Amino acid sequence: MRLKLTPGSLRSVLLLQVALPLLLMLAVILAATISVVGHFAEERLQRDLSLVARAIRLPVTEALQRDDVEQLQNSLASIFDITEVYGAYLFDADGQRLISFGAVRPTQSQADEALKMTVDGEYAQYESIRGRDVYSFFLPLFDHLGQPSGLLQVTRLRRDIEAELKQLKYRSWGGFALASLLILGALSLTHQRAIGQPLQRLLDSIRKVESGERDHRATAEGPREVMRLASELNQMLDAIQQAEYRAREQQKEQERLSGQLREAETLAALGQLSAGVAHELGAPLSVVDGRARRLLRRHTQAQDISELEDIRHQAQRMTAIVEQLLSYGRSVRAQPHSLDVAALVARARKQLQDEGLQIQLAAGPECRIRGDALMLEQALINLMRNACQACPEGPVILGWQCDEGVVLSVDDAGTGVSPEQMEHLFRPFYTTKAPGDGSGLGLAIVKRIMREHQGRVDIQKSDLGGARFELHFPADEAHPSTGATL
């Protein structure tokens, strides 16, 4: 299995700082275990050699008492069939070698030394016999009277014992190496599946967001910590998106307020200009109209009378424009009072009826609003007059409704208002009428009046086929609607 390690990566940190110290600790434990097991293995090999010697002690002792050389040789030869033995030697009580099996033979001095050592009983030692390192077990022999009758020596090459110990170590360390590789491989594989892949998916999600996919969110998969990290990332992205949305909304609101401020400043300047112009034109127009009336009383010819009537008509028209200019430029604040909607509508409707204009009434429930009566009557008169001019043949319907607020409406059956016209309809001096038929101040005055009354004016398509102008007012909370229909 190929382990790809990148310096500083989570996998390298996991393997170097977790797996490696763990394996080193296991290696130390294994080394100590091998040392203990090797000691027990060495003792087992030595014990096996002593058991072999004890197994033939009785027949050798009996054969030695009978001086049965053949039996002695067969007994010593049988040792080599039982286990791995390097040499077997039999000495009499004087240290003389009687029988010898092996590649090398102990010297006489070694035999004498062995007899001395066995006075206190059997013993064993590592020694060198003619340059060969062996492990020797010495077993003293006694006759039936308990007197020493000889010495039995059984040897095994030291390298045979060491070879078995080495084989034990090789197998142990080989198994440890194989287990270490399996542990590292399994750790790497489980890391890749349990941690690496979820983290890679999380990194891919971050890159997608970085590339511009602001609506992308990470999938919460993998261990609890990775899932929590993905959840926190998603919450952070949601918070950033909400902050950006609030920033855009604040920017739009600032732009709207800036536009309103610029418009208010422009309208204020325009109102002052209109008031000044209207004031300067009012007196001359009154003089022109007065002189025309005098001339009418003096002249009797039809042509002169017609021309003077035209002069008076144009003077009156200019006077009406001056009055609109004065109304638009007047900066009087509304004086709010509780007003009965039915009475307000009746007064405005009667004024237009006195001018010969027919307005149908769609009465609503009894309700009240707060506002300045004269200003609101002017707003309604401007809307109804515009409706009559847009639809001379009628019908024009004036009505109202009460719900959470009060809505006064004026419907006509004219041509309506196009979307392009709606954007400019409430601007001062903008008009859709033919030149000479309107000043373009009527709807601008309506919008100013509604703004001063904390209301608004809307334009919709009427069920009659033309336009529907709605004046929206907050209800008079001090005098709630009764719901009765007039």
C-alpha positions as CSV (number, residue, x, y, z in Angstrom):
1,M,0.0,0.0,0.0
2,R,1.4,3.4,-1.0
3,L,1.3,6.1,1.6
4,K,1.6,9.6,0.2
5,L,2.8,11.9,2.9
6,T,2.8,15.7,2.5
7,P,4.7,17.6,5.1
8,G,2.3,19.4,7.4
9,S,-0.7,17.5,6.2
10,L,-3.2,15.9,8.6
11,R,-2.2,12.4,7.4
12,S,1.5,13.1,8.1
13,V,0.7,14.6,11.5
14,L,-1.5,11.6,12.3
15,L,1.2,9.1,11.3
16,L,4.2,10.9,12.7
17,Q,2.7,12.2,15.9
18,V,0.2,9.4,16.8
19,A,1.0,6.2,14.9
20,L,4.9,6.4,15.2
21,P,5.0,7.0,18.9
22,L,2.5,4.2,19.4
23,L,4.6,1.8,17.3
24,L,7.7,2.8,19.2
25,M,6.0,2.1,22.5
26,L,4.9,-1.2,21.2
27,A,8.4,-2.0,19.9
28,V,9.8,-1.3,23.4
29,I,7.2,-3.6,24.9
30,L,8.0,-6.2,22.3
31,A,11.7,-6.0,22.9
32,A,11.1,-6.5,26.6
33,T,8.8,-9.4,25.9
34,I,11.3,-11.0,23.5
35,S,14.0,-10.8,26.2
36,V,11.7,-12.5,28.8
37,V,10.5,-15.1,26.3
38,G,14.1,-15.7,25.2
39,H,15.2,-16.3,28.7
40,F,12.4,-18.8,29.2
41,A,13.2,-20.4,25.9
42,E,16.8,-20.8,26.9
43,E,15.8,-22.3,30.2
44,R,13.5,-24.7,28.4
45,L,16.3,-25.8,26.1
46,Q,18.6,-26.3,29.1
47,R,15.9,-28.1,31.0
48,D,15.3,-30.5,28.0
49,L,19.0,-31.4,28.0
50,S,18.9,-32.2,31.8
51,L,15.7,-34.3,31.4
52,V,17.5,-36.3,28.7
53,A,20.4,-37.0,31.0
54,R,18.1,-38.0,33.9
55,A,16.2,-40.3,31.6
56,I,19.2,-42.5,31.0
57,R,20.8,-42.2,34.5
58,L,19.2,-45.4,35.9
59,P,20.1,-47.7,33.0
60,V,23.6,-46.2,32.8
61,T,24.2,-46.7,36.5
62,E,23.1,-50.3,36.4
63,A,25.2,-51.0,33.3
64,L,28.2,-49.3,35.0
65,Q,27.8,-51.6,38.0
66,R,27.8,-54.6,35.8
67,D,30.6,-53.3,33.6
68,D,28.2,-53.8,30.7
69,V,30.0,-51.7,28.0
70,E,27.5,-52.6,25.3
71,Q,24.6,-51.4,27.5
72,L,26.4,-48.2,28.3
73,Q,27.0,-47.5,24.6
74,N,23.4,-48.2,23.7
75,S,22.1,-45.9,26.5
76,L,24.3,-43.0,25.5
77,A,23.5,-43.5,21.8
78,S,19.8,-43.3,22.6
79,I,20.2,-39.7,23.7
80,F,20.7,-38.6,20.1
81,D,17.4,-40.1,19.1
82,I,15.5,-38.1,21.8
83,T,16.7,-34.6,21.1
84,E,19.4,-32.5,19.5
85,V,22.5,-33.4,21.4
86,Y,26.0,-32.4,20.4
87,G,27.9,-34.9,22.7
88,A,27.5,-37.5,25.5
89,Y,30.4,-38.6,27.7
90,L,30.7,-41.1,30.6
91,F,33.5,-40.9,33.2
92,D,34.2,-43.3,36.1
93,A,34.7,-42.2,39.7
94,D,38.4,-41.4,39.0
95,G,37.6,-39.1,36.0
96,Q,38.7,-41.6,33.4
97,R,36.6,-41.4,30.2
98,L,34.8,-44.7,29.6
99,I,32.5,-43.9,26.7
100,S,32.5,-40.8,24.4
101,F,30.0,-39.7,21.7
102,G,30.6,-36.4,19.9
103,A,32.9,-34.5,17.5
104,V,35.2,-33.3,20.3
105,R,36.1,-34.8,23.6
106,P,36.6,-32.9,27.0
107,T,40.1,-32.8,28.3
108,Q,41.2,-34.7,31.4
109,S,41.4,-31.5,33.3
110,Q,37.9,-30.6,32.4
111,A,36.8,-34.0,33.6
112,D,38.6,-33.6,36.9
113,E,37.1,-30.2,37.4
114,A,33.6,-31.6,36.6
115,L,34.1,-34.3,39.3
116,K,34.9,-31.7,41.8
117,M,31.8,-29.7,40.9
118,T,29.5,-32.6,41.2
119,V,30.4,-33.4,44.8
120,D,27.4,-31.2,45.8
121,G,25.2,-32.6,43.0
122,E,24.3,-31.9,39.4
123,Y,25.1,-28.6,37.7
124,A,25.4,-27.0,34.3
125,Q,27.5,-24.4,32.6
126,Y,28.6,-22.8,29.3
127,E,32.1,-23.8,28.4
128,S,34.5,-24.3,25.5
129,I,35.6,-27.8,24.6
130,R,38.6,-27.7,22.3
131,G,37.5,-24.4,20.8
132,R,33.8,-25.3,20.5
133,D,31.3,-23.3,22.7
134,V,28.8,-25.7,24.2
135,Y,26.3,-25.9,27.0
136,S,27.2,-28.9,29.3
137,F,25.0,-30.6,31.9
138,F,26.8,-32.7,34.5
139,L,25.0,-35.5,36.3
140,P,26.8,-37.5,39.0
141,L,26.2,-41.3,39.2
142,F,26.0,-43.3,42.5
143,D,26.0,-47.1,43.2
144,H,23.5,-48.8,45.4
145,L,25.5,-47.9,48.5
146,G,25.4,-44.2,47.6
147,Q,29.0,-44.0,46.7
148,P,30.0,-42.0,43.5
149,S,30.5,-44.4,40.7
150,G,30.9,-42.0,37.7
151,L,29.8,-38.8,35.9
152,L,27.5,-38.3,32.9
153,Q,28.1,-35.2,30.7
154,V,25.6,-34.2,28.0
155,T,26.4,-31.2,25.8
156,R,24.7,-29.1,23.2
157,L,26.3,-26.5,20.9
158,R,25.7,-23.0,22.2
159,R,25.0,-21.7,18.7
160,D,22.1,-24.1,18.4
161,I,20.5,-22.5,21.4
162,E,21.3,-19.0,20.1
163,A,19.9,-20.0,16.7
164,E,16.6,-20.8,18.2
165,L,16.6,-17.6,20.2
166,K,17.5,-15.6,17.0
167,Q,14.7,-17.4,15.1
168,L,12.3,-16.4,17.9
169,K,13.5,-12.8,17.6
170,Y,13.2,-12.8,13.8
171,R,9.7,-14.1,13.9
172,S,8.7,-11.7,16.5
173,W,10.1,-8.6,14.8
174,G,8.9,-9.8,11.4
175,G,5.4,-10.2,12.8
176,F,5.7,-6.7,14.4
177,A,6.9,-5.2,11.1
178,L,4.0,-6.8,9.2
179,A,1.5,-5.7,11.9
180,S,3.0,-2.2,11.8
181,L,2.5,-2.0,8.0
182,L,-1.1,-3.2,8.4
183,I,-1.8,-0.7,11.2
184,L,-0.3,2.2,9.1
185,G,-2.2,1.1,6.0
186,A,-5.5,0.7,7.9
187,L,-4.9,4.0,9.6
188,S,-4.2,5.8,6.3
189,L,-7.2,4.2,4.7
190,T,-9.6,5.0,7.5
191,H,-8.2,8.5,7.7
192,Q,-8.9,9.0,4.0
193,R,-12.4,7.7,4.2
194,A,-13.4,9.1,7.6
195,I,-11.6,12.4,7.7
196,G,-9.8,13.0,4.4
197,Q,-12.8,12.8,2.1
198,P,-15.2,14.9,4.3
199,L,-12.5,17.5,4.6
200,Q,-11.9,17.5,0.9
201,R,-15.7,17.9,0.3
202,L,-15.6,20.8,2.7
203,L,-12.7,22.4,0.9
204,D,-14.5,22.0,-2.4
205,S,-17.5,23.8,-0.9
206,I,-15.2,26.6,0.2
207,R,-13.7,26.9,-3.3
208,K,-17.1,27.0,-4.9
209,V,-18.2,29.8,-2.6
210,E,-14.8,31.6,-3.4
211,S,-15.5,31.2,-7.1
212,G,-18.8,33.0,-6.8
213,E,-21.4,30.4,-5.9
214,R,-22.7,32.4,-2.9
215,D,-25.8,30.2,-2.4
216,H,-23.8,27.0,-2.2
217,R,-23.7,25.3,1.3
218,A,-21.5,22.6,2.6
219,T,-22.9,19.1,3.3
220,A,-22.5,18.1,6.9
221,E,-21.0,14.6,6.6
222,G,-18.2,12.7,8.4
223,P,-17.1,12.8,12.0
224,R,-18.9,15.0,14.5
225,E,-16.1,17.6,14.4
226,V,-16.1,17.9,10.6
227,M,-19.9,18.1,10.6
228,R,-19.8,20.9,13.2
229,L,-17.1,22.7,11.1
230,A,-19.4,22.4,8.0
231,S,-22.4,23.7,10.1
232,E,-20.4,26.6,11.4
233,L,-19.2,27.4,7.8
234,N,-22.8,27.4,6.6
235,Q,-23.9,29.7,9.4
236,M,-21.0,32.0,8.6
237,L,-22.0,32.1,4.9
238,D,-25.6,32.8,5.9
239,A,-24.5,35.6,8.2
240,I,-22.4,37.1,5.4
241,Q,-25.2,36.8,3.0
242,Q,-27.6,38.5,5.4
243,A,-25.1,41.2,6.1
244,E,-24.7,41.8,2.4
245,Y,-28.4,41.9,1.9
246,R,-28.8,44.4,4.7
247,A,-26.0,46.5,3.3
248,R,-27.7,46.5,-0.1
249,E,-31.0,47.4,1.4
250,Q,-29.4,50.2,3.4
251,Q,-27.7,51.5,0.3
252,K,-31.0,51.4,-1.6
253,E,-32.7,53.2,1.3
254,Q,-29.9,55.8,1.4
255,E,-30.2,56.3,-2.4
256,R,-34.0,56.6,-2.0
257,L,-33.7,59.1,0.8
258,S,-31.1,61.1,-1.1
259,G,-33.4,61.1,-4.1
260,Q,-36.2,62.3,-1.9
261,L,-34.0,65.0,-0.4
262,R,-32.9,66.2,-3.8
263,E,-36.5,66.2,-5.0
264,A,-37.7,68.0,-1.9
265,E,-35.0,70.6,-2.4
266,T,-35.9,71.0,-6.1
267,L,-39.6,71.2,-5.3
268,A,-39.0,73.7,-2.6
269,A,-37.0,75.9,-4.9
270,L,-39.6,75.4,-7.6
271,G,-42.4,76.3,-5.2
272,Q,-40.6,79.5,-4.2
273,L,-40.1,80.4,-7.8
274,S,-43.8,79.6,-8.6
275,A,-45.0,81.7,-5.7
276,G,-42.9,84.6,-6.8
277,V,-44.0,84.4,-10.4
278,A,-47.7,84.0,-9.4
279,H,-47.5,87.0,-7.0
280,E,-46.0,89.2,-9.8
281,L,-48.6,88.1,-12.3
282,G,-51.7,88.3,-10.1
283,A,-52.1,92.0,-10.0
284,P,-51.6,92.6,-13.8
285,L,-54.1,89.9,-14.6
286,S,-56.7,91.5,-12.3
287,V,-56.2,94.8,-14.1
288,V,-56.6,93.2,-17.5
289,D,-59.8,91.5,-16.5
290,G,-61.2,94.7,-14.9
291,R,-60.4,96.8,-18.0
292,A,-62.0,94.2,-20.2
293,R,-65.2,94.3,-18.2
294,R,-65.4,98.1,-18.5
295,L,-64.9,98.0,-22.2
296,L,-67.7,95.4,-22.5
297,R,-70.1,97.9,-21.0
298,R,-69.1,100.6,-23.5
299,H,-69.0,98.6,-26.8
300,T,-72.0,97.3,-28.5
301,Q,-70.6,95.9,-31.7
302,A,-70.6,92.1,-31.8
303,Q,-67.0,91.8,-33.0
304,D,-65.6,94.0,-30.2
305,I,-67.7,92.1,-27.6
306,S,-66.3,88.7,-28.9
307,E,-62.8,89.9,-28.7
308,L,-63.2,91.3,-25.2
309,E,-64.8,88.0,-24.0
310,D,-61.8,86.2,-25.4
311,I,-59.5,88.6,-23.5
312,R,-61.4,87.9,-20.3
313,H,-61.4,84.1,-20.8
314,Q,-57.6,84.1,-21.3
315,A,-57.2,86.4,-18.3
316,Q,-59.3,84.1,-16.2
317,R,-57.4,81.1,-17.4
318,M,-54.1,82.7,-16.5
319,T,-55.6,83.6,-13.1
320,A,-56.4,79.9,-12.5
321,I,-52.8,79.0,-13.4
322,V,-51.6,81.7,-11.0
323,E,-53.8,80.3,-8.3
324,Q,-52.3,76.8,-8.9
325,L,-48.8,78.2,-8.7
326,L,-49.7,79.9,-5.5
327,S,-51.2,76.7,-4.1
328,Y,-48.1,74.7,-5.1
329,G,-45.7,77.2,-3.7
330,R,-47.6,77.7,-0.5
331,S,-45.6,76.2,2.5
332,V,-48.5,76.1,4.9
333,R,-48.5,73.0,7.1
334,A,-51.7,70.9,7.4
335,Q,-53.9,71.7,10.4
336,P,-55.3,68.2,11.1
337,H,-58.8,67.8,12.4
338,S,-61.1,64.8,12.6
339,L,-63.1,64.9,9.4
340,D,-66.2,63.0,8.3
341,V,-65.4,61.4,5.0
342,A,-68.9,61.6,3.7
343,A,-69.1,65.3,4.4
344,L,-65.7,65.9,2.9
345,V,-66.6,64.1,-0.3
346,A,-70.0,65.9,-0.5
347,R,-68.4,69.4,-0.4
348,A,-65.8,68.6,-3.1
349,R,-68.4,67.0,-5.3
350,K,-70.8,70.0,-5.0
351,Q,-68.1,72.4,-6.0
352,L,-67.5,70.6,-9.3
353,Q,-71.3,70.2,-9.8
354,D,-71.5,74.0,-9.6
355,E,-69.0,74.1,-12.4
356,G,-71.3,71.9,-14.5
357,L,-69.3,68.7,-14.1
358,Q,-71.2,65.4,-13.3
359,I,-69.7,63.2,-10.6
360,Q,-71.3,59.9,-9.6
361,L,-71.1,58.8,-6.0
362,A,-70.2,55.3,-4.7
363,A,-70.8,55.8,-1.0
364,G,-68.9,53.7,1.5
365,P,-69.3,53.0,5.3
366,E,-69.2,55.8,7.8
367,C,-65.6,56.6,8.7
368,R,-63.4,59.5,9.7
369,I,-59.9,60.7,8.9
370,R,-57.6,63.4,10.3
371,G,-56.5,66.2,8.0
372,D,-56.9,69.7,6.8
373,A,-60.4,70.0,5.1
374,L,-59.5,72.7,2.6
375,M,-56.3,70.9,1.4
376,L,-58.1,67.6,1.1
377,E,-61.0,69.1,-0.8
378,Q,-58.5,70.7,-3.2
379,A,-56.8,67.2,-3.7
380,L,-60.2,65.6,-4.5
381,I,-61.2,68.5,-6.8
382,N,-57.9,68.2,-8.8
383,L,-58.4,64.4,-9.2
384,M,-62.1,64.8,-10.3
385,R,-61.4,67.7,-12.6
386,N,-58.6,65.6,-14.3
387,A,-60.9,62.6,-14.6
388,C,-63.7,64.8,-16.2
389,Q,-61.1,66.2,-18.7
390,A,-59.9,62.7,-19.5
391,C,-63.4,61.4,-20.0
392,P,-65.8,64.3,-21.0
393,E,-68.6,62.0,-21.7
394,G,-68.3,60.2,-18.3
395,P,-68.8,58.4,-16.2
396,V,-66.6,59.6,-13.3
397,I,-67.2,57.9,-10.0
398,L,-66.1,59.1,-6.6
399,G,-66.2,56.7,-3.7
400,W,-64.4,55.4,-0.5
401,Q,-63.7,52.3,1.5
402,C,-62.7,51.6,5.1
403,D,-60.7,48.7,6.4
404,E,-57.4,49.2,8.3
405,G,-57.3,52.6,6.7
406,V,-59.4,54.9,4.5
407,V,-59.1,54.9,0.7
408,L,-60.8,57.6,-1.4
409,S,-61.0,56.7,-5.1
410,V,-61.8,58.5,-8.4
411,D,-62.5,56.2,-11.4
412,D,-63.0,57.3,-15.0
413,A,-63.7,55.6,-18.3
414,G,-61.0,57.4,-20.3
415,T,-57.9,56.1,-22.0
416,G,-56.0,55.4,-18.8
417,V,-52.4,56.0,-17.9
418,S,-49.5,54.2,-19.6
419,P,-46.6,52.8,-17.6
420,E,-44.3,55.4,-19.2
421,Q,-46.5,58.2,-18.1
422,M,-46.8,56.9,-14.5
423,E,-43.1,57.6,-13.9
424,H,-43.5,61.3,-14.6
425,L,-47.2,61.9,-13.8
426,F,-46.7,63.6,-10.4
427,R,-43.8,65.8,-11.4
428,P,-44.5,69.5,-11.5
429,F,-45.4,71.0,-15.0
430,Y,-45.7,67.5,-16.5
431,T,-49.0,67.0,-18.4
432,T,-50.5,64.6,-20.9
433,K,-53.0,67.2,-22.1
434,A,-52.7,69.3,-25.2
435,P,-50.7,72.5,-25.0
436,G,-52.8,75.2,-23.3
437,D,-55.2,72.8,-21.6
438,G,-53.3,72.2,-18.4
439,S,-50.5,73.6,-16.2
440,G,-49.2,70.2,-15.0
441,L,-49.5,71.2,-11.4
442,G,-52.7,69.5,-10.3
443,L,-51.3,66.0,-9.5
444,A,-48.1,67.5,-8.1
445,I,-50.3,69.4,-5.6
446,V,-52.2,66.2,-4.8
447,K,-49.0,64.3,-4.0
448,R,-47.7,67.2,-1.8
449,I,-51.0,67.3,0.1
450,M,-51.0,63.5,0.7
451,R,-47.3,63.6,1.8
452,E,-48.2,66.2,4.4
453,H,-51.1,64.0,5.6
454,Q,-48.8,60.9,6.0
455,G,-50.7,59.2,3.2
456,R,-50.0,58.3,-0.4
457,V,-51.6,58.4,-3.9
458,D,-51.7,55.3,-6.1
459,I,-52.7,54.8,-9.8
460,Q,-54.4,51.7,-11.0
461,K,-56.4,50.5,-13.9
462,S,-60.1,51.2,-13.3
463,D,-62.9,48.7,-13.9
464,L,-64.5,51.4,-16.1
465,G,-61.6,51.0,-18.5
466,G,-59.7,54.2,-17.6
467,A,-57.6,55.2,-14.6
468,R,-58.3,54.8,-10.9
469,F,-56.6,57.3,-8.5
470,E,-56.6,56.2,-4.8
471,L,-55.9,58.4,-1.8
472,H,-54.7,56.2,1.1
473,F,-55.1,57.7,4.6
474,P,-54.5,56.1,8.1
475,A,-57.8,55.7,10.0
476,D,-58.7,58.2,12.7
477,E,-58.1,56.0,15.8
478,A,-59.8,58.5,18.1
479,H,-63.0,58.0,16.0
480,P,-63.1,54.4,14.7
481,S,-65.4,53.5,11.8
482,T,-68.9,52.3,12.6
483,G,-69.3,50.2,9.5
484,A,-72.6,51.9,8.5
485,T,-73.2,52.5,4.8
486,L,-74.4,55.9,3.7
